Amino acid sequence: MSKPLAYAKELQAYHEQKLHAAVWAAGEEIKKELGEFPAPFAFFVMGSAGRKEQIYDSDQDHGIVFKGEDDRHLPYFLTFGERIVTRLEAAGYERCIGGVMASCERWCGSAEKWSQQLEHWLTEDTFEHVRYVLTFFDARTILGEHALVLDLKKQLFAQMERSPHLMKRFADNTGRMPQARNLFGQLLVEQRGEHQGALNVKEQILFPYVNGMRLLALQQRMMATSTLERFAALPPGSGFEEAERSFASLFERRAYWIKQFSSYKYIIPSQLTKEERNDLKTWAKEGRRLYETIQKIVEAGGSK
C-alpha cells in the first residue's frame, strides 16, 4: 500500500472514530437529561462526511429524521441535535454557517415532515431548494434506523420518475465550477489576494468528480453515497475506469498533502514537483471530461 493511500485510510478512520464518539456521547447526555429516545430515528451526516471524503476537520453537515409526531418529539430531537453540534464543535468541527445541522428545524423532523419538505423542494425547484436536495442525497446514517433515510431517497427517485425535468435542474445547479486549466493546459491559480499563486484543489479539481458522480448516481438511482462507491457501482465497461483511477489517485494525494500545506483547500503548484504538477493537470482534465460526459448523458435522458 502506498504512503498516500495508507494515510488517506488513516484519516477516514480518524474522522469516523471522532464522529461516532461525539454522537454516542451526545446520546448518553440527552438520555440522562430528558430520558430515553422517544421514537425510532436516524442521525445522518452529509457533505464530505456523508461521502467519507473528509480530509481536515470540515464544518458540520447533518440532520435527524424520526418516526412519530413533530409536536410531541421535535423538541427532544432538536435538543439532541444541539448536543451533537456542541460535541462535534468541541472535537474540532465548526458549526455550519448555513445552518445545515440537526439542531435546526429544516434538518430535523418527523418522517412525515421530511417527506412533505422533500416534495416541496422538488416541486418548487428553485436553485436553493435543488441545492438542499443535492445536499441531502449524500446523506449517510451514523446512528439509528438507516431505512428512514433510504425511504426518503426512494421518494426522491419516485418524484424524479414523475418529473424528468429535475435531472436538468440538478445539472444546472452543480455545473458552476471554476476551471482548473486554461486553453493551453496550464493550471489556473489565484491572481491576487491571500491565496495568490494557489489552486483551489477542492473546487477546481475535486468537485467535477464529486458533482459528476452525484448526478450519475441520481440518474441511475444509486443509493451509494461516496464518490468511490458510486464509481464501483457502475457496470463493467462503463467507460469511466480512467476517471475512477484519477479520482482515487487525487483523493490519496490530497490526503497526503495536508502534511505539507497549511490549507486543505489550496495548493501552491510552484511548491510541487514537476510530476505532481503534471498529475494535477491530468486530474483536472479527467475530472472535466467526466463531468461533461455525464452532463451529456443527463441532457440526453439516457445511460452511457
VOBAMAR-349778 format. One record per residue (C-alpha): residue number from 1; residue in one letter; x, y, z. Coordinates in steps of 0.001 Angstrom, whole numbers, plus 500000, padded with zeros to 6 digits. Each point is the difference from the previous one (the first is absolute). Example, Ala and Ser with C-alpha at 12.3 -4.5 7.8 and 13.67 -1.06 7.14 Angstrom:
REM residues 2
    i  aa       X       Y       Z
    1   a  512300  495500  507800
    2   s  501370  503440  499340
***
This chain:
REM residues 304
    i  aa       X       Y       Z
    1   m  500000  500000  500000
    2   s  501380  503428  499033
    3   k  500669  502612  502697
    4   p  497291  502393  498677
    5   l  497405  497196  499897
    6   a  500904  498783  503477
    7   y  499771  503522  501372
    8   a  496655  500614  498262
    9   k  498583  496879  501655
   10   e  501382  501095  503363
   11   l  498334  503404  499594
   12   q  496607  498513  499252
   13   a  500225  497616  502966
   14   y  501012  502947  502187
   15   h  496985  502090  498938
   16   e  497594  497079  500359
   17   q  501220  499317  503523
   18   k  499634  503661  501020
   19   l  496558  500234  498414
   20   h  498614  496850  501608
   21   a  501490  500901  503386
   22   a  498409  503456  499952
   23   v  496570  498697  498979
   24   w  500096  497205  502572
   25   a  500994  502427  502769
   26   a  497213  502403  498976
   27   g  497545  497116  500101
   28   e  501046  498987  503497
   29   e  499770  503619  501146
   30   i  496496  500575  498606
   31   k  498685  496732  501445
   32   k  501178  501001  503458
   33   e  498474  503446  499586
   34   l  496655  499233  498273
   35   g  499620  496217  500133
   36   e  500277  497292  497349
   37   f  499529  500794  496320
   38   p  496215  500472  499611
   39   a  499781  498535  496485
   40   p  502063  498116  497403
   41   f  502256  502400  498096
   42   a  502995  500357  497707
   43   f  502821  502460  500482
   44   f  501785  500541  496698
   45   v  502956  501987  498689
   46   m  500301  501691  496597
   47   g  502676  501826  498039
   48   s  503517  498565  500059
   49   a  499151  498026  503165
   50   g  497044  498390  498249
   51   r  502268  499062  497089
   52   k  502831  498830  502321
   53   e  502269  502571  498367
   54   q  501014  502137  502967
   55   i  503577  501186  500008
   56   y  500189  502672  502671
   57   d  497521  500660  502810
   58   s  497369  501443  497641
   59   d  496886  501834  501125
   60   q  496906  498091  501082
   61   d  497270  498772  497625
   62   h  497433  497675  501560
   63   g  496337  499377  500808
   64   i  497461  497830  501826
   65   v  496842  498267  498800
   66   f  497741  498225  502506
   67   k  496758  498036  500107
   68   g  497116  501592  501845
   69   e  498460  503432  500347
   70   d  501903  503280  499765
   71   d  497959  501590  502774
   72   r  500948  497255  502460
   73   h  503556  499072  499004
   74   l  501560  502967  498201
   75   p  501162  501867  503157
   76   y  501841  496878  501193
   77   f  501783  499381  496703
   78   l  500874  503672  499479
   79   t  501643  499956  503429
   80   f  501783  496766  499051
   81   g  501142  501713  496823
   82   e  501397  502930  501979
   83   r  501874  497619  502292
   84   i  501543  498362  496915
   85   v  500972  503391  498583
   86   t  501666  500958  503287
   87   r  501903  496719  500220
   88   l  501191  500180  496394
   89   e  501027  503621  500458
   90   a  502076  499001  503008
   91   a  501583  497267  497849
   92   g  501124  502602  497454
   93   y  497129  500092  497473
   94   e  498657  503514  499541
   95   r  496283  500750  499961
   96   c  498554  500307  496508
   97   i  499579  503670  499113
   98   g  496982  499102  497865
   99   g  498284  498158  502861
  100   v  500102  496534  498412
  101   m  499904  498311  503406
  102   a  497656  497763  501981
  103   s  499467  502851  502482
  104   c  498067  501932  497305
  105   e  496386  499162  499131
  106   r  500633  499835  496249
  107   w  502321  497046  500616
  108   c  498191  498363  502934
  109   g  496471  498652  499864
  110   s  497618  497078  499780
  111   a  499968  497676  496996
  112   e  496690  501580  498986
  113   k  501394  503533  500224
  114   w  503134  498972  498106
  115   s  497854  498423  497282
  116   q  497945  503170  499610
  117   q  503110  502171  500022
  118   l  501730  497873  497361
  119   e  496904  500153  497791
  120   h  499932  503789  500420
  121   w  503652  500327  499050
  122   l  499455  497886  496886
  123   t  496779  501736  498990
  124   e  501182  503541  500665
  125   d  503372  499228  498415
  126   t  501784  503287  500596
  127   f  503797  500070  499932
  128   e  500082  499922  503813
  129   h  497513  497137  500291
  130   v  501884  497938  497416
  131   r  503200  500602  501971
  132   y  498246  498676  503134
  133   v  498968  496850  498119
  134   l  503520  499410  498687
  135   t  501394  500530  503493
  136   f  497559  497472  501452
  137   f  500773  497441  497291
  138   d  503485  499509  501506
  139   a  498438  499118  503384
  140   r  501532  497039  501850
  141   t  498485  498614  503217
  142   i  502300  499971  503021
  143   l  497566  499053  502768
  144   g  496497  498515  499933
  145   e  497811  498516  497285
  146   h  501604  500237  496587
  147   a  496643  499181  498349
  148   l  498619  503425  500933
  149   v  502594  501701  497795
  150   l  499673  497398  497236
  151   d  496225  500542  499862
  152   l  500516  503721  499370
  153   k  502468  499262  497200
  154   k  497477  497582  498476
  155   q  497468  502826  500094
  156   l  502503  502197  498173
  157   f  500421  497353  497291
  158   a  496222  499618  499668
  159   q  499584  503762  499560
  160   m  502733  499960  497359
  161   e  498026  497382  498061
  162   r  496982  502308  500013
  163   s  502046  503127  499245
  164   p  502805  499191  497508
  165   h  500973  503670  499777
  166   l  501533  499774  503485
  167   m  503198  498436  498641
  168   k  500659  503119  497953
  169   r  499353  502148  503076
  170   f  502523  497912  501949
  171   a  502562  500403  497214
  172   d  499437  503764  499817
  173   n  500598  500249  503751
  174   t  503285  498076  500057
  175   g  501599  501215  496773
  176   r  501284  503314  501345
  177   m  503580  498953  500742
  178   p  503130  502075  499325
  179   q  502357  498693  497338
  180   a  503347  498547  501071
  181   r  501824  500362  496660
  182   n  500142  502616  497264
  183   l  499794  499349  496252
  184   f  503711  499115  499953
  185   g  499653  497412  502765
  186   q  501693  502157  502643
  187   l  498688  500045  503570
  188   l  497866  503019  500923
  189   v  501029  501430  503362
  190   e  498741  502925  502072
  191   q  501411  503252  498600
  192   r  499577  502140  503116
  193   g  498996  499908  503644
  194   e  501137  497778  502861
  195   h  500055  496928  497750
  196   q  501936  501575  497146
  197   g  501851  497331  498032
  198   a  497877  497207  501472
  199   l  497577  497511  498463
  200   n  496720  499164  501743
  201   v  500302  496229  499716
  202   k  496587  499380  501552
  203   e  497951  502174  497644
  204   q  502141  499961  496852
  205   i  501052  496353  499885
  206   l  498057  497874  502518
  207   f  496482  501354  499449
  208   p  499644  498912  496335
  209   y  500405  496370  501155
  210   v  497764  500370  503063
  211   n  497250  501961  498236
  212   g  500160  497889  496874
  213   m  499693  496683  501813
  214   r  497184  501367  502188
  215   l  498104  500884  496815
  216   l  500618  496547  498572
  217   a  498929  498376  503286
  218   l  496730  501940  499837
  219   q  499487  499140  496342
  220   q  500635  496295  500649
  221   r  498161  499936  503366
  222   m  503031  498960  502083
  223   m  499877  499968  503803
  224   a  503813  500166  500381
  225   t  501206  503229  501585
  226   s  503776  500147  499506
  227   t  501463  500911  496624
  228   l  502146  496857  499944
  229   e  496978  497827  500861
  230   r  498062  501651  497184
  231   f  502813  499176  497576
  232   a  500066  496414  501310
  233   a  496242  499632  499450
  234   l  500366  500592  496248
  235   p  499867  496902  497770
  236   p  503222  498680  498415
  237   g  500893  501813  496801
  238   s  498244  503212  501038
  239   g  502786  502068  498477
  240   f  500723  501841  503259
  241   e  502900  497815  501133
  242   e  502678  502615  499304
  243   a  498032  502661  501860
  244   e  499638  497623  502948
  245   r  503753  499406  500128
  246   s  500657  503739  499753
  247   f  497592  500794  502834
  248   a  501488  497311  502252
  249   s  503503  501360  499358
  250   l  498852  503570  500617
  251   f  498278  499054  503251
  252   e  503069  498150  501272
  253   r  502395  502811  499106
  254   r  497738  502689  501429
  255   a  499938  498198  503328
  256   y  503783  499762  499974
  257   w  500445  503662  499086
  258   i  498500  501197  503274
  259   k  503329  499073  501580
  260   q  501692  502563  497744
  261   f  497491  502862  499697
  262   s  498158  502039  502625
  263   s  496779  500070  497978
  264   y  498047  496926  498925
  265   k  498341  501974  497183
  266   y  502893  501854  498423
  267   i  503185  498622  498464
  268   i  502829  502118  498580
  269   p  501091  498250  496778
  270   s  503394  501724  499982
  271   q  500809  498178  503249
  272   l  499288  496588  498470
  273   t  502252  497754  497971
  274   k  499654  499948  496225
  275   e  498401  496547  500263
  276   e  497425  501273  502498
  277   r  499143  502990  497791
  278   n  499504  497649  497047
  279   d  497768  497814  502161
  280   l  497876  503046  500880
  281   k  499583  500797  496308
  282   t  499004  496401  499261
  283   w  497506  499890  502859
  284   a  498500  503322  498911
  285   k  499680  498798  496395
  286   e  498429  496653  500971
  287   g  497609  501622  502490
  288   r  498754  502528  497470
  289   r  499629  497299  497353
  290   l  498066  497824  502443
  291   y  497608  502789  500932
  292   e  499371  501026  496402
  293   t  499329  496384  498995
  294   i  497509  499544  502832
  295   q  498379  503331  499178
  296   k  499391  498755  496439
  297   i  498495  496779  501367
  298   v  497650  502024  502188
  299   e  498997  502298  497148
  300   a  499332  497001  497760
  301   g  497965  498351  502756
  302   g  501726  496651  499558
  303   s  502948  497956  501218
  304   k  503519  499719  498697
***
